[in-house]
Amino acid sequence: MNFQRRSIQTALAALMASLGACHSASVLKGAGYSDPRLSGRIEDAYDARDACLARNAAPSISGESDVATIARAVALSCKPETDKLIAVTNPFQDPLVTAAILRDGDGKAMRYVLLARGEGSS
């Protein structure tokens, strides 16, 4: 019984150590989070893009178009904010990162349109 308890304790200690490593500063340096100014600019760019999406989704509730069409129009209306977000977040112009940010914007636009129509949950 003592062997099982020690084995479980060792496994838990290894798990805790590996989880702690996931949050170490060295893991975040590659993403730019070691630079507080850069992470602040990234956060500000996300906030500006999301505020634009929310602001432009509200007037769209009166139209008869389907939600996907309205969401595309909302995302397109926030292209300057999205482009700034891409520039700050993706300085090496990785197409996968750009595509992920665009997908995120499209998804959030859809969510904001649904919320504006009273069809979504926050």
N, C-alpha and C positions, 0 to 999 in steps of 0.2 A: 504494500500500500504506500509506503514511503517513497518507493521508486516512481509510482504514478504521480504523486503529488509533486515531486521534484521535477519530473518530466513536464508536467503542466506549467509549473512555475517558469521553467526554462523556455517553453514555447511562448508564454505570455511576455516574458522579458524580451525575447527576440522580436515579437510582434510590435511591442512598444518602441523598441529601438528602430525598427524599420519605418514605423509611422512617423517617428520624430525626424528621421532623415528626409522624409518627403517634404517637410516644412522648413528645411534648412535654407539659409540664404543662398547657398551655392546653387541650389536647384532653380531659384528664381532669377538669378543673374542673367541667364540667357534670354529671359523674357523682358528684360529692361526694368525689372522691379528693384534692382539694386540702386537705381537712380530715382530718388523721390520726386524730382522735378518732372522726369519723363512719365512716371506712373501717374502723377497729378495731371499732366497734359492729356494722357490717354483717358483717364477718368472724366476729365472735362469734355473731351471730344465725344465720348459715349453719352454723357448727359445731354450735350447739345443736340446730338442726333436723335436721342430718344424724346427729348422735349419737342423737337420739330415734328416727329412722327405723331406724337400725342396731340399737338396743336392742329395739325393738318387733318387728322382723322375725324375730329369733332364736326366740322362742317359737312362732311361726306354722308352723314346719316340720312339726309333728306332725299338723296338720289335713289333712283330705281335700279341702278346697276348692281350686279352681284358683288359680293364681298371681295372676291379675289381681284376683280377689276379695280375696285376702289383702293384696295391695299397696294396694288401696283402703282396706281397714280399717287398715292400718299408717299410711298417709298421714293418715287421719281421726284416728287416735289422737295424731298430732303436730300437730293443728290449732293449739293455743296457740303452739307454737314457730314454726309457719308464719305465723300472724297477726302475731307479733312481727317476724319477718323482713320481712314485707310492710310493716309500719308504719315500720320503720327505713329500708328500701330505697326505698320509694315514698311519700314524704310528701305528694305532690300527688295521690295516689289515681288514677293512670293505670290504666284497666282493662286495657290491653295488658301493662303491667308485672306487674300482679297475676296475670293469666292465665299469663304466662311463668313466674312463680315457682311457681304451682300445678302447671303441667305439669312443671317441673323436679323438684318434690317427688314427683309421681306416678312419674316415671321413675326417680328414685333409690330410691323405695320398692320398685318392681319389681325393681331391681337387687339391693337388699339381701335381698329375699325369695329371689331366685334364688341368691344367695351362701349364704344360710342353709341352703338345700336342697342345696347342693353342685352346683347346676346352672349357676352363672355363673362367670365369671372376673373376677378383681380388676383 
